[in-house]
Amino acid sequence: MADNSAGQTRTTTNDQATGQIAQGKVVYDATAITATDYTRINCGFQPRYILWSNLTDRVQIEWFEGFGSAECLKTAAAGTRTLDTTAAAVVVDKLGFRILQNATLAAILASKACYWRAIG
C-alpha cells in the first residue's frame, strides 16, 4: 500500500476543546492519481467516524466504527446512498486514516477539492 503525497495542498484544524475532532481540506492538482494508492490523513487519534467529501463532484464517503476496512457508505451526487464493499476504501489506524484513490469510488480524483472530518 503506497501513500500519495504528490500534488496536494493540505489544511488541517483540530478542535482544541475536545481533542477528538479534526477536520481539514486536501486540494489535488492535475497530477495523475494512482488507483492503488491512498491519501494518508494524520489526525492524531484513531477515528470512530470519518466523513470524506469530494466537494467538486459532490461525492461523500462515510466510515463508522464497526465497519470493516472494505466497507464505507457512499453518497453519489444524485443522492443515491450505497454500502460499498468492493475495496479497502477506508483504512483506520491509531493516528488517523487512509482513503483509497480508486476511480470507481470517485472520492479522490485529480484537480479536485476534498474536505474531511474525523471524530474519535
Secondary structure, DSSP 8 states (H G I E B T S, - for coil): -EE--TTEEEEEEE-TTTSSEEEEEEEE-SS---TTEEEEEE-SS--SEEEEEETTTTEEEEEETTS-TT-EEEE-TT--EEEE-SS--EEEETTEEEEE--TTTTSS-TT-EEEEEEE-
